[in-house]
Amino acid sequence: MPQYNRELVQKADLQLADLAPGGLLVTRQAARFLRIAIKKNVLSSMVRAPTMVNPVEEQPKLLWTGRVMHAASSGVALPFAQRAKPSFDKMTLTSKLGKAEVHIDREVLEDQIERGVLKATVIDFMGQKVSADFEDALIKGDTTSGDDWLGLQDGMLKLATTNGLPGGGASLSEDVLADLIQTMPEEFDDQAGLQFFTNRKARSDYRRSFRQGGGHLTIGNHNDSLAADVTAGRAAGNLGYDGMNLTRVPRFPNDFGGANRTAVLHADPKNMVMGFQRKITLDTEFRISEQIWAIVVTVRMALQYEHEPAVAIATDIVG
């Protein structure tokens, strides 16, 4: 090995030496990697991303529906049937192992090595490269997929099964969103973060439907008093319905159930869970003949809804 290359590799080894034995990222490094990997994506940056200690974990969840207040008489306890009790259940997170191998030309990292920032550069670079794949798995994961990464586990679209609305090949409109709201059980109407998610084409169709309809809301024979605010909001890019945003998610599919078909998800993103096991490994190797650094990252990720019945989905929407 030429002397310069030998020194380059030695410097890189020294700068990566504070990784735990076996390439295990320490807690601070793992948190940085995950932050980079999820912050640039629309949906991943909004969901709940807990850190798991074990590959499989059960996390408690509390569900409280129905009335808790009843008419009462002084000094008399409520009958048993009127006593409120929350439902305690568990959400099981089962992480799946994924691996990424990326090659970086030596020249790209030479400056970072000399400046002593190789470790940060590697973590940043890998976080950015795996970012899109995390988002794809979160949205489009499907155990029947021929794609080995997407086939590891079901994502949010596949997991939403309880409250479904067949779109019938319609373009996205207020009628579809209104029907989707009706599909959501009333007991979950008060979720603070409820909004709609879909792809670029479906959202564009929704916007176009207002332009063709005059760009304002009408109730009966009278303009809605909020019409001006709604129109201004749409002009600023804040598109939605009934006070809830319609968010464009770039990696939402356009082949969900058929060509040029997508879905609209109606949910609180904090009901979506993308868990990561703490043990993230990063290993590097300098390959002399190719003059590249081979960087391998392994991650265990789990996807689940905290409470899937509190989600509604419209399928077979033009997109």
C-alpha positions in Angstrom: 0.0 0.0 0.0 1.5 3.4 -0.9 2.6 5.5 2.1 0.0 8.2 1.5 -2.9 5.7 1.4 -1.6 3.9 4.5 -1.5 7.2 6.4 -5.0 8.0 5.1 -6.4 4.8 6.3 -4.6 5.1 9.7 -6.0 8.6 10.2 -9.5 7.4 9.4 -9.2 4.4 11.8 -8.1 6.8 14.5 -11.1 9.1 13.9 -13.5 6.2 13.9 -11.9 4.6 17.0 -14.4 6.1 19.4 -17.1 3.8 18.0 -17.9 1.0 20.4 -16.3 -2.4 19.6 -17.9 -4.1 16.6 -18.9 -0.8 15.0 -21.8 -0.1 17.4 -22.7 3.6 17.5 -22.8 5.1 20.9 -26.1 6.6 22.0 -25.3 10.2 21.0 -24.1 9.1 17.5 -27.1 6.8 17.0 -29.5 9.7 17.9 -27.7 12.0 15.5 -27.9 9.3 12.7 -31.7 8.9 13.3 -32.3 12.6 13.4 -30.6 13.1 10.1 -32.4 10.1 8.6 -35.9 11.2 9.4 -35.9 15.0 9.6 -35.9 15.7 5.9 -38.9 13.5 5.1 -42.4 14.8 5.3 -44.1 11.9 7.1 -41.1 10.4 9.0 -40.5 13.8 10.6 -44.0 13.9 12.0 -44.5 10.4 13.4 -43.5 9.1 16.8 -40.1 7.6 16.8 -39.3 5.8 20.1 -36.0 4.1 20.8 -36.3 0.4 21.6 -34.0 -1.6 23.9 -34.9 -5.0 22.5 -35.8 -6.3 19.0 -39.4 -6.9 20.2 -41.1 -4.7 22.7 -44.6 -4.3 24.1 -45.5 -0.7 25.0 -48.6 0.1 27.0 -51.3 2.3 25.6 -54.3 3.9 27.3 -57.6 4.2 25.5 -60.5 6.0 27.1 -63.8 6.5 25.2 -67.4 7.1 26.2 -68.9 9.3 28.8 -67.4 9.7 32.3 -69.9 12.2 33.8 -73.4 11.1 35.0 -76.2 12.6 37.0 -75.5 12.0 40.7 -77.1 12.3 44.2 -75.2 13.6 47.1 -73.5 10.9 49.2 -74.5 8.1 46.8 -71.9 6.3 44.7 -72.5 5.8 41.0 -73.8 2.4 40.1 -71.2 0.0 38.7 -72.5 0.4 35.1 -71.7 4.1 35.2 -68.2 3.9 36.6 -65.7 4.8 33.9 -62.6 2.7 33.4 -59.9 3.2 30.8 -58.9 0.4 28.6 -55.3 -0.7 29.1 -53.8 -2.5 26.1 -50.4 -3.1 24.6 -48.8 -2.2 21.3 -46.2 -4.7 20.1 -43.2 -3.3 18.1 -41.3 -6.0 16.2 -38.2 -4.6 14.6 -36.8 -5.9 11.4 -33.1 -5.8 10.4 -32.0 -3.8 7.4 -28.6 -3.1 6.0 -27.1 -0.4 3.8 -23.8 -0.4 2.1 -22.5 2.7 0.4 -19.2 3.3 -1.4 -17.6 6.7 -1.2 -14.6 7.7 -3.4 -11.4 8.4 -1.4 -11.2 11.9 -2.8 -14.5 12.8 -1.3 -13.4 12.1 2.2 -9.7 13.2 2.1 -10.5 16.7 3.3 -12.7 15.5 6.1 -10.0 13.1 7.3 -7.4 15.8 7.4 -9.8 18.1 9.3 -10.6 15.3 11.8 -14.3 15.3 11.0 -14.6 11.9 9.2 -16.8 10.4 11.8 -19.4 13.2 11.6 -19.2 13.2 7.8 -19.9 9.4 7.6 -22.8 9.6 10.0 -24.3 12.5 8.1 -23.8 11.0 4.7 -25.3 7.6 5.7 -28.3 9.3 7.4 -29.0 11.3 4.3 -28.7 8.2 2.0 -31.0 6.0 4.0 -33.5 8.7 4.6 -35.7 8.0 1.6 -35.7 4.3 2.2 -37.0 4.9 5.8 -39.8 7.0 4.4 -40.6 4.4 1.7 -40.9 1.6 4.3 -43.0 3.8 6.6 -45.5 4.5 3.9 -45.3 1.6 1.4 -44.1 -1.3 3.4 -45.9 -4.5 2.3 -44.9 -8.1 3.2 -46.2 -9.2 -0.2 -43.9 -6.8 -2.1 -41.2 -8.1 -4.4 -38.9 -5.3 -3.1 -36.8 -6.9 -0.3 -36.7 -3.8 1.8 -40.4 -2.9 1.5 -41.2 -6.6 2.0 -39.7 -6.7 5.5 -42.9 -5.3 7.2 -46.2 -3.6 6.5 -46.2 0.2 6.4 -48.9 2.7 7.3 -51.0 2.3 4.1 -51.1 -1.5 4.4 -51.7 -1.5 8.2 -54.8 0.8 7.8 -57.5 -1.8 7.5 -60.4 -1.0 9.9 -61.9 2.1 8.4 -61.6 2.0 4.6 -63.4 4.1 1.9 -63.3 2.8 -1.7 -62.6 5.8 -3.9 -63.9 4.1 -7.1 -61.3 5.7 -9.3 -62.5 9.3 -8.4 -60.3 12.4 -8.4 -59.7 13.9 -5.0 -62.4 16.4 -4.1 -64.2 17.8 -1.1 -66.8 15.0 -1.4 -64.1 12.4 -1.0 -62.6 14.1 2.1 -66.0 14.6 3.6 -66.8 10.9 3.1 -63.4 10.0 4.6 -64.2 12.1 7.7 -67.5 10.2 8.0 -65.6 6.9 7.7 -63.6 7.8 10.8 -65.5 6.6 14.0 -66.9 9.6 15.9 -65.2 8.6 19.1 -61.9 9.5 17.4 -63.0 12.9 16.0 -61.2 14.8 18.8 -57.7 13.8 17.8 -55.8 17.1 18.0 -53.4 16.3 15.1 -55.9 14.9 12.5 -55.0 15.7 8.9 -55.0 14.2 5.5 -52.0 12.8 3.6 -51.7 12.0 -0.1 -49.4 12.3 -3.1 -48.6 15.3 -5.4 -51.0 14.4 -8.2 -54.1 13.8 -6.0 -53.4 17.1 -4.1 -53.1 18.9 -7.4 -56.4 17.6 -8.5 -58.0 18.8 -5.3 -56.6 22.3 -5.8 -57.8 22.3 -9.4 -61.3 21.4 -8.3 -61.6 24.8 -6.5 -60.2 26.7 -9.4 -62.8 25.2 -11.7 -65.5 25.8 -9.1 -64.8 29.5 -8.6 -62.3 29.3 -5.8 -64.7 29.8 -2.9 -67.1 27.9 -0.6 -70.8 28.2 -0.9 -73.4 26.9 1.6 -76.9 26.9 0.2 -77.4 30.3 -1.5 -75.0 32.1 0.7 -71.2 32.4 0.6 -69.6 30.9 3.7 -68.3 33.7 6.0 -65.0 31.9 6.1 -64.7 31.7 2.3 -62.2 34.6 2.1 -59.9 33.1 4.7 -60.1 29.7 3.1 -59.3 31.1 -0.4 -56.4 33.0 1.1 -55.1 29.9 2.8 -55.2 27.9 -0.4 -53.3 30.7 -2.2 -50.6 30.4 0.4 -50.4 26.7 -0.1 -52.3 25.7 3.1 -54.7 23.3 1.4 -57.2 21.3 3.5 -60.8 20.6 4.4 -62.9 21.2 7.5 -60.0 22.8 9.4 -57.5 19.9 8.7 -54.5 20.2 6.4 -54.1 18.1 3.2 -50.4 17.4 3.3 -48.5 16.4 0.2 -46.1 13.5 0.9 -43.6 13.2 -2.0 -43.1 9.5 -1.5 -46.7 8.5 -1.4 -47.3 5.9 -4.1 -49.0 6.4 -7.5 -49.5 2.7 -8.0 -51.4 1.8 -4.9 -54.0 -0.7 -6.2 -53.4 0.1 -9.9 -51.6 2.4 -12.3 -52.1 6.1 -11.4 -53.9 5.3 -8.2 -53.1 6.4 -4.7 -54.6 6.7 -1.3 -55.6 9.4 1.2 -54.7 8.7 4.8 -56.7 10.5 7.5 -54.8 10.2 10.8 -52.9 11.9 13.5 -49.3 11.4 12.6 -48.4 10.8 16.3 -50.6 7.7 16.1 -48.0 6.3 13.7 -44.9 4.7 15.3 -41.5 4.1 13.7 -39.4 2.6 16.4 -35.6 2.0 16.3 -33.6 -0.3 18.3 -30.6 1.5 19.9 -28.0 -0.9 18.5 -27.1 0.8 15.2 -23.9 -0.4 13.8 -21.6 1.4 11.4 -18.6 -0.4 9.9 -16.0 1.0 7.4 -13.4 -0.6 5.2 -11.0 1.0 2.8 -10.7 -1.0 -0.5 -7.3 -0.4 -2.0 -8.0 -1.6 -5.6 -11.2 0.4 -5.9 -9.9 3.4 -3.9 -13.2 3.7 -2.1 -14.5 3.6 1.4 -17.1 0.9 1.9 -19.5 2.0 4.7 -22.1 -0.5 6.1 -24.9 0.5 8.4 -27.3 -1.9 10.1 -30.6 -0.7 11.7 -33.5 -2.5 13.3 -36.8 -0.7 12.7 -40.4 -1.4 13.7 -43.6 0.1 12.1 -47.0 0.1 13.8 -50.0 2.2 14.6 -50.5 2.9 18.3 -54.2 2.5 17.7 -55.2 1.5 14.2 -59.0 1.9 14.6 -58.3 5.7 14.9 -57.2 5.9 11.3 -59.2 6.1 8.1 -58.0 5.5 4.5 -59.5 6.2 1.1 -58.2 3.9 -1.7 -58.4 3.9 -5.5 -58.0 7.7 -5.8 -56.6 9.1 -9.0 -53.0 10.0 -8.4 
